[in-house]
Amino acid sequence: MTRETWLVTGGAGFIGSNFVGWVLEHRPAIRVVVLDKLTYAGSLENLRALPGGPTDPERPSDRFAFVRGDIARAGDVREVFDVYRPSRVLNFAAESHVDRSIDGPRAFIDTNIGGTFELLEAARRHFAALSPREREAFRFLHVSTDEVYGSLGADDYFTETTPYAPNSPYSASKASADLIVRAYHRTYGLPTITTNCSNNYGPLQFPEKLIPLMVLNGLEGKPLPIYGDGGNVRDWIYVEDHCEGIVRALEAGAPGGQYAFGGNSELSNLQVVDAICEGLEALRPASKNEALRRQGLERYDELKSFVEDRPGHDRRYAIDASKARRELDWLPRHDFPSALRETIAWYLEHEDWRRAIQAEENARARKGLSPSQDPDEDARAGAPVSGARNEPADRS
């Protein structure tokens, strides 16, 4: 069988690895090639943990291949295109943690802007050499975020036509990448598609993010730190629903199009933490948690603490996904309470994954907002940020 090849950058990260798993399960005629730098949030453990995924990601097969490389290095990107000749390119690769971008923005500029540029240049060169039939099938899909739109008031919603107004180095770098993708479609005719999503949650999420951070801290009897007053509102989407939306955009979206995906689940950070406490109580009762008993605590919510807010913290995000419903026939299939329960259960059941990820780095230490050092020097050196605190992030 001659297989179509999809190149997935950042495929060892949270959303990327879930997408790889979805494709391997639901698209048997597709070969997936993952290009990933394996920075702190990308791990081969994510690929090994996939149901039906590669047991050895570094051993290529007729369905899967892994290439360790940097999208910001032109040579790495060109080699992957030349060797595997993809018919579809999906760019999940990104630096995505707001606190890290505040402390060390250089890596975000290099990867999110420079890396996207290198991918587009390689794709443009590749596209020019394709036959007319191959050009018709080729797509370059860029995965972005709702943070590019800035902060909402109490009643508004983001749509694909909302003006960009990013408020952090992270969101500004993603907004820049989105606009470069748009320009390559308009200027060079490259068939690009951009997707913007709300906060993702689900299996394989790196433990610095809000939901896994709270789950794992709760299990270990550690504080559940909440920014400010906990009133910042996000729209939560289960990662499988997001992956299905991306496939729909890839296969049915219009070249040059932009599609927004949301989960119809607006919750404050405080509401999310309370829901996690309830889920933990149902699945791992506090009365049986020795870490809580040693502190004389009877409930998970007694671990909640409020910490200093981050600079420029957007108050509310929410997505109107009506265009995706209308043009892609897409709707989220999971409701937040049941999918959150499944997510908590996954972390409880996958201690091997948790141990492996935590061994790679002190995963739940907050990286960012440390004023005592030169953040750009840390970014250049690849060093962890000193003075890290065990505090939350609310991005996917």
N, C-alpha and C positions, 0 to 999 in steps of 0.2 A: 504494500500500500504506500502510495506517495502521500506524505502528510504535509499539510499546511503548517507553517511555522509562525508562532506568535512570540515575539521578543517582549519579555516583561522585565523592565528595569525596576530595581527595588523589590524584587520578588521574594527576598528573604525577610522582609519587614512584615509588619502586622497585616495591613490591608493587602499588600502584594502577595503574601503567602496564602492568605485565604482565597484570593483570586486564583492563584495557581491551582490550589486544591479543587476549586469549583470547576475549572476548565478540565483538569485531569479526570474528574468524575463525569462531567456532563458533555464534553466534546471529545469523544474518542478518536476522531480523525485529526486532532490538533497535536502538534508537538510544541511543547513549551520550552523556551530557552530563557533562563533567568540570568540577568546581569546585575550583580550586586557587589558593592564595596565591602560589605560586612562591617559597617561601623557599629557603634554601641547598640543600636536598635534593630539591626539586621543580624540574623543568626541562622546557621544551617539547622539548628534545632527546630526552628519553625517549619522547615521543609520536611524534616524527619517525622514531625508530629502529625503531618497531614494524613487523614484517612485515605488509604490507597495511594499515598505519595511515595516519593523515592526513599528507600531505606538508607541509601548512600547517595546523597545529592551530588557528590563529586564524581560519581561513576555515570557517564551518559548512557541513555537508552534510546529506543525509538520514540519514546513519548516525552523525554525530559533531558535537558542538559543544563548544567550550571557553569557560569563563567564568573570568576572573581575579577572585577574591574570597576573603574571609576567613570561615571558618565561625564565628568568634567575633564577627562583626558581624551583628547581626540583620537589618539592611537588605539586606546582600548575600545572605543565605540566603533571606529571604522573596521577594526578586525572582526568584531562580532557580526557586523553587517556583511562583510565579505565572506565569512565562513558559513553563516547560517542563512543568509538571504531571506529575511523575514517578510511575510506578506502583511503582517499587522505588527505595530509597535505600540506598547502600552507603557507610559511613563509614570510609574508609582514612586520612583526614587526621589527622595526629598529629605532635607533636614526639616523637622516638623515641630520642635518643642519651643514654645514661645519664650519660656524663661531662659533657655540656652541661647536663643537669638538675642535677648537683651544683653546677656553677658558677653557673648562672642559672635557678633553678626557676620564675621568674615566667612565662616563655613557656609552660612545660608546663602550669601551672595555667590560663592563659588559653585555650590551644588545646584541650588534652585534656579539660578539665572544662567551661570556659565555652563552647567551640565545640560540644561534644557537646550541651550544654543548648540552645543556640540551634537546632541542627538538630532536636532533639526537639520543641521548641516549634513550629517551623515545620511539622514533620511532623504534629504533633497538630492544628494549625489546618487543614492541607491535608486530613488524613484525615477531619475532621469534615464537610467539604464534599463528600466523594465520595458517589457513589451506592452502594447496598448491594452491587451487583456489583463495583464498583471497590474497595470496602473489602475484599471477600473476597480480592482479588488483591494488595492493597498489603502491602509488607513494608519494615521498616527494619532493615538488618543492620549491626551494629557490629563492626568488626574489632579485636580486642584481642590480648593477648600472654600467654604463660605466666609472665612475670615477676610478674604480680599475685599469684601463689601463694607467692612467696618462694623459699627455698632448700631443696633436698631432701637427705636422707641418701643413703647408698650404694645402697640397695635400693628406695626408694619411687618412686612415679610420681604425677604430677598427673592428676587426673580433674576432671570438671565439678563435683564436689561437694567438692573440696579447699578448705578455708578460705583466704580471702585473707590474705596476710601480706607485703605489699610492703616492700621494703627500700631503695628509692631514690626521690627525688622523681618520676622518670619513672614507675616502676611504681606508685607511690601515685596519681599523676594518672590512670593508665589504670584502676586499680582503682576509683577514684571514678567515672569515666565509666561503667564496667560496671554499677555499682550504680544510677546514675541511669537508665540504659537499662532495667534491671530494674524500677525503680519506675514508669516511664512505661507499661510493660506492665501491671503489677499495678494501678496507680491509674487510668489513663485507658483501658486496653484497647487501646493502640497495639500492633499486631502486630510486635513486635521479635524479633530473633534476635541472639545474641552468639556470636562465635567467638574462640577463643584458640589461638594457634599457637606452635610452637617456632621456633628460629632459621631464617630464610629465607636462601637463597642462589640465585644465578642471574644472568642478564643484567640490565643497567641499574641495578645496585646502586651507591649513592653511595660513592665511594672512601674514606670514613672507616671503613667497616665492615671486619671482619676479613679476609674472603676477597679482595675487590678490593684492599684495602690491601696485603696480602701479595703479590698477583700483580703489581701495578704497581710496588711497591717493589723486588721481585725483578728485574723487567725493567730497572729503572734503577740496580741495584746499591746500593740504599739498605738500611739496617738493617731486619730483620724483627722488630719489637719484640713481646715476649710478656709479658703481665701475670704477676707473681708467679713461681710455679714452672711455669706452663703447665698445671696440673692441673685447672683449672675445666672442667667437663663440660657440653656442650650437646647437645641433640637437633636434628639438622639436617634441614630439609625443603626440597626443591627448590621454587622459587616456583611453577612450573606446577602441581605437585601441590596446593599450597595454594590456588591459584586455582580449581582444579576442585572442591576441597572447599567453598569458599565458594559456588560456584554450586549445588552439591548442597544445602547448607544453605538457600540462598535459595529453591530450588524444591521441596525436599522436607522441610525442617525444620519443626518445630512452632512456632507463634507462642509467644513467651515462652521458647523453648528456648535452650540453650547447648551448643556443640559444640567439642571440642578436637581439633586436628590436629597430629600429629607425624610425623616422617619415619622412625622406627625406626632412627635413625643416631646413636647416642650416641658422641661423641668428645671427647677433651680438646682444648683449644686447641693444645697442642703437637702432638697427632696431626694436627690440621687443617693446621697450618703445614708439618709434614713431608710431608703428602700434596700440598700445593701445590708444594713444592720438587720433588717427584717429577714432578708434572704439568708444571711448567715445563721440567724437564730433558728430558722426552719431546717437548714441542712446540717449545721454543726452547732447545736445549742450551747449557749454561753456557760451553762452549768457543767458542761463536759469539756470546756476549754481550760486546760490547766494554766495557760498564760494569763487568763482573766482571773481565775480563782486565786492565783498567787498575789494579785493586786487587790483582792477583796472586791472585785467588780462582779456584778450580777447580770449586766446587760452590755451588749456591744455599743450601744449609743452613749454609754458613759465614757467611751474613748474619744468622743468628738472634741475637737479644740478649734478655736478660731485664730488664724494667723494673719499677719500683715498682708494686705492686698498687693498684687503686682502692679507696677506702673502701667498706666494706659489700659487697664483691664476692661475689655468691651463688656457692656452690661447684658446685652441680649442678642442672640442669633435665632433666626427662624426662617425656614425655606418654604416657599410656595412651589411645589413640584408639579403644578398642573401641566406644564409643557411636556414633561416626561410622561405623564399619564396620557396626554393627548397624542403625542407624536411617536412614543415608543411603547405604548400600551404597558406601562410599568407602574406598579404600586408596591409599597413595602408590605411584606406578608407577615411580619412579626410585630406583635405588640410589646411594649417595653417591659411590663411586669414578667411575662413568661420568658422572654428572651434574656432578661437580666438573670432570672433564676437559672436558666440553662448555662449562662456565662459563669455564674458563681460556681455551679456544679462542675464545670469544666476545670476551673482552677483548683478545686478541691481534689479532683480525680487525677490530675496530671502533676504530681509532685516531682517526677523525674524531670519534666520540662522546667518547672520552677527552679529546681536546684541547678540545672545546667545553665539557665539564663542568669541566675544570680551569681553563679561562679564566674561568669564572664566579666561582670562588673558589679559594683555596689548599686544594683539597678534602681532601688527605690530612693536613693539620695537625690534630693532636689538639686538640679544643675542650673544655676543661674542666680542673678541678683546678688553677686558677691562683689562688693565695692573695693575690696582690698587688693586687687590685682589688675594686671593688664589683660583684659579678656581676649584681645586680638592675639596676644602672644600665646595664650592657651590654645586658641583655635589653630594657630600655625603649627604649634608643637603637637597637637592632638592630645594634650594632657587633660585629665579631669579637672574640673573647677574646684578649687579649694574652698573651704568654708561652706560646703554644701549642707543644706538642711533638709530634713525629712518633711517636705511640704509638697502640696499638690499642683498638678496642672490639669486644666479642664479641656485640653485639646485631645482629639482622637489620635 
